[in-house]
């Protein structure tokens, strides 16, 4: 949600049973405006809220003119005071994936890997590191994982210039009804992975100014099995899935 339209956007999502109190909404409306001014962001988005046992984390993202630049994320415990979050690392994400259960709501809270995964704790010991991870690191990794999974934009909403910078397409008026029904019309708004593995022939039909991200059309939802092959015996179809 963009900071400028935050009151209206929060009112729309409140119907789902999840919302913020009038005090929190008022505090966000003031603090996000100051955040944009103090950090000289072009725009500020309210990313959302992660609830914990003893408190909640309110997340904001500051945007620079180049939308492809690393995102600057901040969190607050009271919707007024904001703290910068460091960029997520692969090690941080791998460690956070082993943690289960709710957040505590305390950034300094430490999870002990010796109690969760003794093998992981032993590896950290051998590397000269303490076998603990702070909740702030888990928060960083969780936000990164959520963005990778569901940070989605429609095709054409952003354009890439010949110099490599990415900007919002001011001429974008939304997808047509036909295009809106296609998974290929939506992209993951993160660093592309599958796109780099495409052949030159596959890239020939792509528009480099709009097709510079990974499409959703080849995504395999977690928890579902992928069909490897199928065959018929006596008129009956047999399907082999991966495990």
N, C-alpha and C positions, 0 to 999 in steps of 0.2 A: 504494500500500500504506500502510495506517495504521501509524504508528510502534509502537503497542502490539502489533499482530499481525505485526510485521515478520519475526520468526524463522520462524513457520509459513508466511507467504506466500512468503518466499525459498526455503524448502524445497520448496514446490510448483512453483515455476518453474525450479528447478535441474534438473529432469528434462529440460528442453529443451536442455541443454548450456550454458546461460548462468547463471552464479551468482557469488556472492562468496565469498571465502575466509573461514574461521572468524574470522580476525583482523578483517576488514572488517565482518563481521556483528556481532561483539562491539562494535567501535568505534561503529557506527551505533546499536546499541541504547542505548548510554550517551549519545552526543552528541545524538541527536534528542530524548531526554527533557530534557536540559539546554537544548536549543534552545527547546523548548516553554515551559519555565519562564522563561528569560531574556527571551524576546520576548513572553511572556504570550499565546501562541496558545491558542485553544480546543482545536485538534487539529493534529497534524503528519502530513503524508503524505510518504513517500519516493517521489518522482516517478520516479526511475530513474537510469541511468548512461549517459553518452555517452563512448565510448572514443576516445582520441586516439593519436597516434603515440608521444608521449613520456609520456603520462599520461592519466588519465580524470577526468571531471567527475561528481561525485555530486550529484544535484539533490534538494532538499526543498522542500515547499510548506507554509507556515503558514496556517492557516485561522482567520478571525474568526467571530463568531456569524452574521453575514450572509454567506452563501455567494456572493451576487452581488457582493460588494465586490471590488475589484481584488486579485488574488492576490499574495501576498508569496512570492517565490522566492529561494532561497539555493543556493549551490553550495560544494562542498568538494573538495579535491584529495587528502585523506587520510582522509576520513570522521570527522574530529575537529574541525577548524577550519572555520567556515562564514562565507561572505561574502554580503552582500545583492546581488541583481541588480536593476538599475533596470527600470522598465516598458518594454516594447517599443514603439517608434514605427514609423509607416508607412515612414519613410525607412530606418530600421534594417533592417526586414524586406525592403524592396526591394533594398537593397545586399547583404544576406546571400544572397538568391536567386541572385545572380550568381556566388557562390563555389562551387566544386566540390572534391571530394576530401575526405580525412579531416581531422579536427581535429588540431592539433598537441599539445594538452594543456597549452598555456602561455597563460594569459589575456592576457598582454601582447604576444603575437605579433601582428604587423601584416601584413595583406594589402594589397598595392599594386595599386590599380585600374588603374594605368598598364600593368601587365603582363597584367591580366585583361580589362579593357574600357576601351580608350583613350577612347571617347566618354563613358563614365560619369566617368572621371577628369577630362576636360576640363570637364564640367558642374560637378563639385565645385570645380575651380580657379576657374571663373567665379563661383561662389557664395562664394568666399573661404574654402573649406575644404580641408583636406589630403586628397589622393586615397588615403586609407588607411582601413581598418577593423580594429579590434582584434578578436582572437578572442573576447573577452568579449562584445562586441556581437553577434558571429555566434552565440554560444551563446544569448544572450537571444532573438534572432530565431528560432532553430531550435526552441527550447522552445515559443515562441508558435505557430509553424506546426504543430508536432506536436499541440499541444493543440486548435487549431482543427480539425484534420483528424480526430483520433481520440479527443478528449476527450468521451466519450459516457456518458450516464446513462439508465436506464430511466424511462419515464413514470410519474409518481407518487412517485418517490424523493425529490423535492424539491417544496416548496410555496411559493408566493409570497403574502405577506400583503397586505392592502389598503394598507399603508403602503409597500410596494415591496421590503421585505427578503425574502430567500430563506433557508429553513431546511430541514433534513432532515425528512422525513415519518416520524415515529416509528411510524405505523400501517402503513407500507408493508411488506408481507410478500413482495414479489416479484411478477413477472408470471405470469399463468396460461400453460399450455402453448400455448394458441391465440394469446394476445397476444404471447408471446415470439417467435413466428415472423413477426411483422409489423414492417416497418421503421418504421412510424408509431408504434411503441411505444418508440422510442429517440430521444433528443434530443442535439444538440450542446450541451455544457455551456460555452458561450461566449455573448458578446453576440449576440442574434438579428439576422439580416439579412433573411431571407425573410419572417419573420413581420410585419415592418413594412410590407411591400409587399402584404399580403393585403387584400382588400376587406372592408367591414363584413359583407357577406353570408357570406364565407368564415370570418370570425371568430365568426359567430353561434353555431356549434356547438362552439366551443372553450371549455374551462373555464379562465378566467383564473388560477386558483390552481395549475393543473398544466400547462397548455399555453402557457407563456410563453417557450419556447425554440424553436429551429428543429428540425423533424423531419428524420429521415434519408430519408424516403420520396421526396423530390424531389432527392436528391443525384445528381450525375453523376460517377462515378469518373474521375479524370484518366487520359488515355491511351485512353479509350473514345470512340467517336463517337456522337453523338446523332442519332436519327432525326428528320428534319424533316417528311417526308411520305412516303407510299407510295401506289402505284397499280398497277392490273393492266392488262396488255396481252396479249390472246390467252390468258388464263388464267394468265399468269405474273406473279408479284408483283415489283414494282420498288420499291426503297427508296432515298430520297435522304438521305444523311448530311451533317452539317455537316463542314467541313474543320478 
